[in-house]
């Protein structure tokens, strides 16, 4: 969000928290893109705030979090002092979460794999309708094909993304017995190292598909701790994962931090992932 919208979001979060009986003297913005995450003190709650157009995404995320908490999934939980729902105020949608103080350094690959496998086990206990990952790919293809939505994407790069999304989608199409609910984007930025152990956040991306799609978001050295996974499929999913990421960065209204850097870097990661697949799979 730009500076004025950020200021409004912070003021709205403070007012909403106070109206819910939480003590607020300070607000610290932790993340700012198309939505904001901030820590309110001294009540020590994490608030996610976005324009009210994101209400449905927030409601889905709250429901996923609520259900996973019931089956003891390794996820960040909603704040128990606040009703578990999306709150609307001043054209913003808000959700209130437990704040977890980060501890230690990077999560070891074996611990990362263990957390992801426990997360998948919890998701298998949840009866929740979620889109298939190929629906996300179809949405990205639509944006790549629409020059009004991605006006600055060059012809060659547009063809690279389109070809990658179309070719890899076939490898992860629906209907296979091994598919299940997934996190959707369990990359390192969405796995917190806390005193409770690793906890996943940002649950609005929950979808259905092969577990290899989730593994493609994890650091590559996590793969070796998941011998039961199809490692060739992981490489294919990694290519489409970076193609999805790159497509979002080329949106006309994308607000991802340092998006110009990530536009170029995302395309480079697509090419690198395709090289890993080898010429026989291009």
Buried (B, 14 or more C-beta within 10 A) or exposed (E): BEEEBBEBBBEBBBEBBEEBEBEBEEBEBEEBEBBBBBBBBEBEBBBBBBBBEBBEBBBBBBBBBBBBBEEEBBBBBBBEEBEBBBBBBEEBBBBBBBBBEEEEEEBBBEBBBBBBBBBBBBBEEBEEEBBBBBBBBBBBBEBBEEEEBBEEBEEEBBEBBBBBBBBBBEBBBEEEEEBBBBBBBBBBEBBBBBEEBBBBBBBBBBBBBBBBBBBBBBEEEBBEBBEEBBEBBBBBBBBBBBBBBBBBBBBEEBEBEEBEEBBEBBBEBBEEBBEBBEEEBE
